[in-house]
Every structure is written in structure tokens, then in C-alpha cells.
């Protein structure tokens, strides 16, 4: 599939949470061995929408680009914009990919759907993509808007962090003529970053834009250093060369507070979660610390947009929920052990403070609802599952990142070694 051209993405027709199929069907729980002749098939009735797309090279990180199509939209077909970064074995062959996914129809049809009688071929999603050549594999990529300009920050495996202006690429995926010229003139090779910081002493993965103070960025590397970026009037950035002092090993993830301009949290291979306030000098910026937040590496964190909670995921497959009002107690308020491999991604629902999603190397994406209370007679308890576990999505190999779409209620997007999925379940 040529990701530089406008093309059809695939509707997903198999894999995901499924059933064991012989003469009868039954619910399959992850980890169960399959008997001879059994196979997993998707239960399409469990999804409102389920699509799959491939970009050629694996994209281990992506972000949703906020658009001007409106919030809380649920009228099908849907449209979504993404920015992703490839990670290939050849350093020079990587790209930032700006994508427009359109014609995202419901896949679980209702009898009164307006589009139920349309030509089946018209139901396929369409992907338009514009590439930017990128030196080194992209460990992580995040987008933001500054002065009505869409920017992306990319963490390169070569140890550099780049800032990109995505205006031309977004115009290209919206206008066929511009995209054709973009490809014909090979503009993907001509685009240069707005700004590059090479001050990190090693490559890294931790990166997050401040959602309250536009243009402010925090980046963390595999050495243990965190640097704070602030935008300058000339369109470049001032990066404080003094790293924040606290972590003793690789910084794995960073999340800015959704409510406080100067506060962010980080997690590390040193097993700690730390909360920082950048108003203090780098040597004193760490306000709160839980040294042994997990029994091993803390891989990812996500900050609840509406309540003072953080969810963290670790190498042993454990999820912890932290109440920042009780963070000094150094004990999570809830813990879940469902994943059978390292948790690689977590994301709180943008509006429902009780719901979050997690994914991992066990090829699972789990959707959780903390508002569900324990019931010893529930079906989940009988099956040995936490009652807060609403849904298990499967079908992708080694899930790397998941993101709730901030403008389309209930829609989750995931990337893995195998492909992208974009879906909405009947449970959210």
C-alpha cells in the first residue's frame, strides 16, 4: 500500500476479541490455548465500528491531530487526522506520516442506517497520506497547535528531538491536487524541521506538549535527563540545558497536568513516578515521588483530564491507579493484573473520568471502567476477570500505543507492529 497516495484502507474482518469456533461458539479469554481445529474470529456485534489500515513500515507511535470538524461528533461516516512515525531497520528510510482517514462507516449496521443501501465499495475507508523524510526511527511523536499552526515533535533514535510544521502536509491530504504535486515534486525529502535539539546525551521516548501553555514541551531520555522547552518569539525554542534532577534511570513517559500550567509527571525504569513543578530550579523541581511505584520498570502513565488521578503501567503487566491527593502515602488506590506482558500504553478517556484503556505486548487492548463495583456473583468474577474490565480487543501484534479520539466520543485508535486499528465498541 503506497502511503503517499490517496488509497483505500481495509475494513477489518477478522481478529480481535473473538470466540472459539467448532460446532459451537464460546467466549475466548486471552491466554487460553486453542485446541486443534479451533480459530479466533471477530464478533462484529461487539463493535459499532472496526477498521484496519496499514502504512507499510511499522509505526510505533502516533497522535491524533485536532481538527476543525467539531467536537462530540458521532454522525457516520467519520473523518480523523493522525500523525505517525515509522521505525524501520534502515535509519534513512523513516518518515513522519500525516494521514487523513475518511469515509469511516459503521461496520455494525442497523436496519435504519441511511447508508445501508449504498454500494458496498463505497463503504471502504479512504486514507490520504503525506510523508516527511525523517532521520532515524521515530520513538515517539506528539502533536499540538500553536497560533493556529499544527506542530509535531518527534523523538529520533539518533538522539535528536525535531519540531515540524504540518501545515503543508495537512493541506495536501485535504486537496488531491496539492497531494499529487507534493508527491511529484518529492517534497517529502525537502521538508526540514522548524527546530532541532541535540542536547540529550542519549535517545529517548518521553515527550509531551503542555496542553495549557501552547508550545511548551518536556522531553526525557534514556540516560535519566528531562529538559523543558519554551517557545521564543522568533519561532524557535529555548531549551534549558540544565536537566531536571531526580530520576536515576531511563525516563519512559511524561504527562503534563491538564489543569496546572507548570506541573507534569514522569515515570522511569528506576520504578518511580515523580511530579514536577518547573517554577522551581531544576535541582528542586521534583515535588512528589513514589520510589517503588511498581516492582519493575514503569513504562507509561496517563493523567486523568477531569480528576486528580494517574494510571501507570509496568513491565510485569500491572496497572496502578494513583490519587494525587494521597500520593504522599505511596500506595495506589486500585491495582489490576490482567495483562500477561509489559504494559506499553495507557490513556484516560477524554471526558469520562472513570474510563481508561491499556495495551501491551500481550497483544491485548483492555477498556476499564472504575465506576463498576465488585459483585461476587457477576459473570466477570466467575470467569476470573476484574469486574472493571469492560472489553478486550485483540488482533494486533504487540500493541504499542492507543489514543482515544478527543473529538469523536468512544473511538479508540491503536498502533502495533502489525497495523493500525480504529474502532468503537458497544460498551463505550
N, C-alpha and C positions, 0 to 999 in steps of 0.2 A: 504494500500500500504506500503510494507516494504521499508523504505527509506535507509536501509543499503545494499540493494541488487541492482543489475542492473535490471531495470524493464522498462516497457513501460509507458510513460506519455500519457495523453489524448489529442487528438485534440479537440479543443473547438468547440462545435456545436450549442451552444445557448448562450443567454445573451450577452450583450454589447450594443452599441448604436443600437437601433432597430426600429421597426415600429409597429404601432397599427394594428392588423390584424383582420379584419372581412371579409366581402366580398372583400374589397379593402384594400390596404396598404397605410399608411401615415406616415410622419416623426413624431417621438415622441420626445418631448422636456422634459428634466428632470423636475420633479415637477408636470407634468400634471397627473390628476387622470385617472385611467383606468376604462373604462365602463365594465359592466357585459359582460363576454364572450370575452373580449379583452385580449391579452397577448403580451409580448415583445418577438421578435425573432431577432436574429442577421442578419444583412445584410452582407453576406460573400463577396459581391463585394466591400465592403469598406475597405477590408484588403488584403494585399499581403500575409501575414502570420498571423495566430492566433492559439496559442496553450495554453493549460491549464495543470497545474500539481499540485499535492497535496503532502504534506510531512507528513501527519498525524497530528502533532501538529502545531498550527499556528506559522508562522514566521513573526514577526512584523518588522524585519529589515534584510537587506541583502546587499551585494555588488557584483559587477561584478569583477571577477579576470581577470586581463590582461593576455593574453596567447601569445604564440609564433607562432600562426597560421597566423599572418599578419594583417595589418590594411586595412581599406576600402574594406573589402571582402563582396561580395554580391552573391556568387555562392552557390546555394542551392544543397543539404541540408546544413544547418549551424550547427556550434558547439559553445557552450558557457559554461563557467565555472563560478559558483557562490559560495559564502559562505553566509550562513544564520544562524540566531539564533532563537531558539524556545522560546516560552513563555507559559508554561503550569501552571496549578493551583498547581502542586506539584513541589516545588523548586528543588528537587533532580532529577527530570525526564527531565531536559532540556539538549539540545545538540547544539553544533556548527555543522552545516551540510555543508560539502564540496560536491558540485554537478558538474557533467559533463552532460550537456544536448546536445545530439547529434541527428542526423537524423531529424533536424528541417526543414521539407519540406515546400514549398509554399502550402498554402491552397486555394488560388485563382488561379486555374490552367489556363494556357494559352494553346492554341491549339498546339503550337510548343514546349511545355515543353518536355525536354528529358526524364523526368521520368513519363510522362503521362500514359504510358502503363505498368508501374510496378505493381506488386501485391499490392493490396490495403493495406494489412497487413504490407508491408514494408514501408509504409508511416508514421507509428506511430513514434513519437519521443521516444527516449530512455533516461532514467535517471539512472546514476550510482552515488551512494552517499556513503560517508564515514563519520561516526559520531565521535564527540569528546564529552564526558560527560562534562557537564558544571554546576557548582553550581549556582543556581539561574536563573530566567528568564533573557533573553538577551534583554535589552532595545535598544541597537544599536550595530552594528558590521560594521567595515570598514577594507578593505584590502589594502596592499601596497607591494612593492618589495624593499628589502634592500640587496645589494650584491647578486643579482640574487636569493634571497630566498623570497618566498611568505609568508607574515605575515598577521595576522588579529588581531585587537584589539576589545575586546568585553566589553561592559558596563553591569555589572551584577546588577540585582535588589537588591542584597545584599550589594551594595555599593563599589564593587571592580571593577577595570579595569584589564583585563588579556591580555597578548600578547601571541599569538600562532604561532608556526611554522607549516605551512600547507604542507610541502614537502611530508611527507609520505602519507597524505590523497590524494594529487593530483596524486601521483604515483598509489595509489590504484584505483582511479576512471578511470585511463588510462589503467590499466592492470588487466584483470579479475582474474588472479591467485593471484596477490597481494591483491585484494579486498576480495577474498574468505578466504585467510589466515588472513587478518585483522579482518574479522567477526568471523572466527573460534576461533582465539586466544583472542577475546574480547578486542582488542587493544583500542577500544573507551574509555574504563574505565582506561586504563593505561597511556594515554597521559596526560602530565602535562604542564601547561603554562610555557613559557620561563621566564616570569616576571609577577608579580602581584603588583599593587599599591593599598593600602588600606587607603591612606591618605585623601580621600574625606570623609567629615563628613556625607554625605547622598548619596543615589543613584543618578544617573543622566542619561541624554540622549545625551548631546552634546559631539561629538567626531569627530575628523578629522585628517588625516595624511597630512603632508606637502608634496605636490607633487614635490617640487623643491629640498628640503633638505631631503634626504631619512632618515627615522627613527624618524624624529621629529614629535611629536604628541601633540595635545591640547585636554584636556578633561574638561568638565564643569558639575557641579552637580546641584541638586535641591535646594541647600542652597543658592547659588549665586557665588560659587568659581570656578575659572578657573586655572588649573595647566598646565605647559608646561613641556613636556618630551623631553630629548635629549639622543641619543644613546651613550653608552660607548664602549670602545674598547673590553671589556670582554664579549660583547654580552648582557649586561643588559642595564638599562636605569637610567639616573639621572633625578629625578622628583623634580622640585623646590617646596619646601614645602610652599613657600610664594605664596598665591593665588593672581591673578591679581585683583585689586580693581576697582570697577565701578558699576557693576550690583547690584540691590537691591532685586532681587528675582531670582527664578529658571532660570538657563541658559538652553535654549531649543535647540539651534543649534549652530554649529561652522563651519566656512568655511575659509580655508586658501586661500590667494590670489594665483591665478595661475601664477602670474608674479613677485611678490616680496617675497623674501625668509623669511622675518621676520614679515610679516603683515598678520593678519587674522581678520575676522569679526565674531560677535556673536549677538544673539538675545535672548530676555528674556521675562518672564512673566511680568516684570516691564514695558513692552510696548516699550522698547528701542532697537535700533540697535547700536552697538558700533564697531569701527575699532581700532585695537590694533597694536602696534609695540613692539615686545619683546626685542628689543635692549635697551629699557628704563627699569628702575626699575619697579617692579610690581605695585607700587603705582602711577606711572606716565605713564604707558604703553598705556593708552587709549588716542588715538589721536583725534578721531572724534566721536560725539554722536548725535543721533536724539532721544530725550527723549520720544516723543509721536509718534513713527513711525506708530502705529496702535491704534485703540480705545480700544483694549483689548490685551490679550496675543499675542506676536509674536512667532509663533510656529516653523517656518522654514525659512531658507534663502538659496540662491544658487548664486554663484559668476560666472558671465559670463567669459568663458575662453579666449575670444578674445577682449572684450570691457569692459570699466570700469563701468559695471552695476551690480547691485544686485537685485534679485527679492525676495520679502518677502511675507509670507502668514500668516494670522492671524486667531484668533478664530471666528471672525464674517464672515469668508468666503471671505475676501477681499484680493486681490493681489496688491502689490505696486511695481513699478519699480523705482530704485534709481540710479541716475547718481552720481558716487563718485566724479566727478569733481565739482558737485554742492551740495554735501552733507551738506555743511555748511548752505544752505538755508532751510534745514529740511523739504523739500517738495518733494514728489515723482514726477517724470516726467510723470508717467502714472499710472492709477489705474483701476482695473477691479473688478466688483462684479458680479460673476456668480455662484460660489459655494454657496450652501444653508446650509452648515455646516462648521465646522472648517477645514481650510486647514492644512493637515498633512504632505505634501511633495511637494517639487518643485525641478526641475532640468533643468538647461540650456542645450540645445543641445551642444554636444562637439565641433562641427565645425561651425554650423550656428548661428551667434551671435544674430539673430532676433527671434529664435525659442526657446521656453521652454515648459515644461509640468508641470501640477499641479494636485494634487489629494487630496481627503478629505473624511471626514466622511459621506458625502452625496452620497457615492458610485460612484463617478464620477472621471474619469481622463480626463483632458482637455489639448489639444495641442494648443498652441498660436503662432501666427506669428506677431511680432510687425511691420513688414515692410508693412503690409496691411493697406491701407489708408481708412478713413471713406468715405462711399458713401451712401447718404440718400436713394438711390433707390435700394440698394442691398437687396438680399433675407434675409441676416442676420439681417439687420436693420428692415425689415418688421416683422420678427419673434421676434424682441426684443433682439437679441443676439449681442454681440460685434463683429464687422467685423473681429477683430483679432483672434477670436475663430475659429480655423480650424476644430477641430474634438472633439467629445465627445465619450469616451469609457466607457461602463458600463458592469455590470455583476458580479462584485466582491463586497463583503460585507465589508464596512469600509476599504477603501484603506489606507494603512499605509506608503508604500514607493514606489517610482518609480525611475528607473535609465535608462538613455539612455546607450546603449552599446557603449563603446568608440571605438570599432574596427569594428563594423558592422553598416553601415550607416542606420539610420532611425528606428532601432529596439529598442523598449521600453520593459522593464521588470517591473512588478509590483507585490507587495505582499499585501495581505489583510487578514482579519480574515478567509476568506473562502479558498483561494488558491493563487497560482501564475499564472499570465498570461505573455506570451511572444509574442509580436505581432509587426507587421509593417503595418501601414495604407497606403492607396493610396495617402494621402495628403503630406507625407514627404518622 
